Structures are given as C-alpha cells and as structure tokens.
Amino acid sequence: MKAVCWEGTNKVQVETVPDPKIINPRDAIVKITSTAICGSDLHLYDGYNPTMKPGDILGHEFMGEIVELGSAFKNGNVHNNGKSLAVGDRVVVPFTISCGSCFFCNRDLWSLCDNSNPNAWMAEQMMGHSPSGLFGYSHLTGGYAGGQAEYARVPFADVGLFKIPNGLSDDQVLFFTDIFPTGYMAAENCDIQSGDTVAIWGCGPVGQFAIRSAFMLGAGRVIAIDRVPERLQMAKDGGAEVLNYEEIEVGEALSEMTGGLGPDSVMDAVGMEAHGMGLEGFYDKAKQAVRLETDRPNVLRQAIVACRKGGTVSVPGVYTGFVDKMPMGAFMNKGLTMKTGQTHVHRYLQTLLDHVQNGNIDPSFVITHRLPLEQAPHGYEIFKHKKDNCIKIVLKPGQTV
Amino acid sequence: MSKPISVRKTLTINRPVAELYRFWHNFEALPHFMKHLKEVKVYDDKRSHWITSGPLDSTIEWDAEIIEDRDNELIAWRSVAGADVDHSGVVRFRPTPNDRGTEVNVVTEYNPPAGAIGDAIAKLFGESPDQQLGDDLRRFKMLMETGEIATTEGQPKGHS
C-alpha cells in the first residue's frame, strides 16, 4: 500500500510499504477513505520529537471502512459498547488507543490508558508515567503505524472504532478523530460558566473548534489570538472577537476588553512551538536550539499573566518536554487552575455526533485543502508555512493526482 | 566476578487476586509475558525446568523448585542446588484497599556464576534488569486486563 513516511526533519515521502495485518485478537484493519494532517504532525515534521525513526508512517486523523477483524470478534468476546462491529462498517478512529478495561479507561480517562503503549518505559523515564499509545506519533507513544496511508491496523478496535450513521459525509465526521474533541475538551477544561469570557491563543484547527465549542458550552464572549489573517477571519466567522498579536499588545488589549478583570479562562491552543516576541522569544529559541529547553512556552506565560484571578488555564497545545521561566508566582498568587492532557476522544464521540446531527455545527468548515495521498509532501510544506491560506488538509487515498 | 543482580517492581492490576495468582501459578504460562523466557516445563507440584534465550541464539537452562506457596498470596521459587544458574524469585499478590484490583510485587535475584554462562546472564540481565522486570510485569498486566499484549511487531514501515 501507499503510506506517508517520516524520513527526517522537514522530509516526508509517500512510500510503498507492506499492507498491515491483524496482529492481536482485538485488532481491525481499516481501509482509509479520508485522513488529515494535524498541527501536531508539524511538531514531528519540524523534528521536535527525538523518538521518531525514518520510515515511521505518520497520521492520526483517519477514518474508513472495516475490511478485516481479529479473532476476538469471531469468538464474540468483544462488544463495541453493546454494538457489534462487522466488515464493511464505516468508522472513525480515535487517535488515542485505549483498552477499555484499565483503571483509567474505567474512569473515562481514555488518553491515559495503561495498556496500549508498548514503549511505556520511554515515557516513564521522562514523565514518571506513560500516556496511552497514539497512532503515528513517535515511539514514545508506542510507535504505532499511522493512518496517512491506504490501510491501518487498529488495536482494541472494539473500544476505539466509532460507527458512523448513514447520511453524514467523511468531511463532517473525520475530525471526530482528534481536533473536534480536542477543541471541545479544551473548552470543557475552561470550566465555562454561562456568559464567561474565554481567551484562546492559536486559531489553528484546534483553536477553531475550541471557539465554537466554547460557545456551545455557554461562553458569552470568545477572544481569539493569532497573526494569520485567514485564521483570524475564520475565528471571526465562528463568532470570536480577534486580536492580531503582531499588531497589538495582547495583554493590554485583553485587560482593556474585560474591564481590567481579565478573561475568566484562557487557553493555549498553540503548544511548544509558540512564536515568542522580542527578547523573550529570542531567549527561548536560543535555548531550544541547543536543547537546554525542549519546548517554547511563550503563549502559556502570556495566558497565565492575562487570566483573571481565580480563573482557569486550559492547555490543549502539545508539549513533550520541559519549559523554562514559568510564571509560577502569577499562577500561584492568582489562584489559577490548569487543566490539560491528550484528548479523551472516546468520551466525546456520541456528544459531538449529536451536535453534528442536530445541526449545531458542521465540522467541514475548517477544511481548506483536499489532496490525493500522493501529494502529502506538498501538503506538509504548505501547511507548515501557512501558504495558500492553508488551515486544514484532508488527504484522500485512492484519489488520482 | 559478576555481582548478584536483584530487582523489584510493583504494579497494580485491575483484576481479582485469585485470577492473577492462578495464572502465575501455572509456570508454563509465564513465557507468554516474560520476554526472555522461552519455555517452562513443570515436572510436578514443586519442580520445573526453565529455558531462557541467551545471547547469539543460545539458551540457558536450569531446574527450579517452589519453596513457598500460599494460596492467593505469594509464590516463591529458586533454582535447585547445583544448577548452572543461581536464581530466585517471589511474587506477592495483595488486594488494594480501595477496590482497584491487586498490587503485584515481584522480586527476582540472579547470582551469575563465573565463566561463560555467568557472562551470558550478566549480559542478558545486566543492561537494564529493572526495565526488563518492569516490562515483563507490564505485559502481565496487559494480558490480564485486556487479554492481549500491546505490540507493533509485524506492522508495516517505510524502507529508509
């Protein structure tokens, strides 16, 4: 089959690789009909994850049709939340791999699954404990082959695969795999009270879904911060007030817009490759370049300082290592709460499907590009450099160039 | 001269004590989750024969016996006197106080002899015995909690 492989920093390539096969009893093989490039794939593309290996298949936002099921399904040992799975079913695949029976899965903390990361020891050495396995997201989280390919093997398919009812297009449900629940959980993590003001740094795809989710969860105002005009426009279309951080001092503006109080909650939807301004930005870039600091936390610092006293800091943005100069004094003395984590995708699937079916949101609004799988290398380039007004790319396996 | 290697690990497994005790007690099933163990043959209630993979496709074998066995509590074993390998281990099972399953604690010890076998064992267990036991115990947890062991062995990858 054809698959998008990571070859090194700033290099991906479509290669012909062997088709995946069933390895464990609860596996499924999915023939992929749509697969997206995620902002977090750019962290890998940019070379910020030291546990990538050349030849690794990328991609963790994919959906398609079940073409094969493991032996556990034949024995009738497994149930998909009471619903059976069958070859031919149309499904979306959560990017987090979860067993469904450990302490964490039992508590709805799916991205913290104890049993899906075969390389848990790597994460444990760095973090004390390991998160769940993830598709196509480095060996630290399992080294699972990803879904920017024609086929993928899905472990614990009985727990992960989510059947899609007839009448919904791929474009409407593809983002259930990651960015929609990620934006939704990030908004939920803001602890929004009716009428609250939420400030969101980053108007990439996750930020866009967070804006719309914040309104669905009762926010009165959302203030979105970015510098890319088309992203700010899309945020505006979603009902947000917008700030361009290259034109305006964000901290002052937020204070001004909230009567000096500050936003009730703040969100870092950027993560470890934030663009810092001025001396502070230079400091982090220099330290990151020599690996004294792995992650650049410019947004996080600014968000903590801007947040109103007693407010909540939500962090959907990805960090993998260490950050420097955290304004811990502000965080502590202002009595803030921080909520974060990889997304518990499985927790939100039914809720989000209901929102789509009720017409509250059509997730396809975020798509700016549809490309054949073969054009993935071009896709990574325009997405990374935000060329051609690129915000979200969907790759279509099997489509001709 | 090789030094004795002693490691201990504890993990909480979300299954009842009796089930875990029963599975472990069948030594012939241990190779399912102990990566370097190729085969265990049980002779009788007490004695068994262990075969592990060594460096360069070699194997290392020894006889072991159960030295203590308390139902749903602990199993302790050690290699018999005169075996090439001086090995002992004990696994303890204890229900968690808060209904989270069972705390499983394993302590193993090897006293590699001098010479080739000693070197082989030191090599096998010497790099990171702690991680090896940790990984074995994690695989036991995966098998007990999910019925399978998470792996990516055999999946496709690119050529480069």
Interface residues (C-beta under 8 A of the other chain):
Chain A: M1 A3 C5 W6 E7 Q13 E15 V17 P18 D19 P20 K21 I23 N24 P25 R26 K53 P54 G55 D56 I57 A72 N77 I97 C99 G100 S101 C102 F103 N106 D114 N115 S116 N117 P118 A120 W121 E124 G133 G142 G143 Y144 A145 A149 R153 P155 F156
Chain B: T12 N14 R100 G101 Q131 G134 D135 R138 K141 M142 E145 T146 G147 E148 I149 A150 T151 T152 E153 G154 Q155 P156 K157 G158 H159 S160
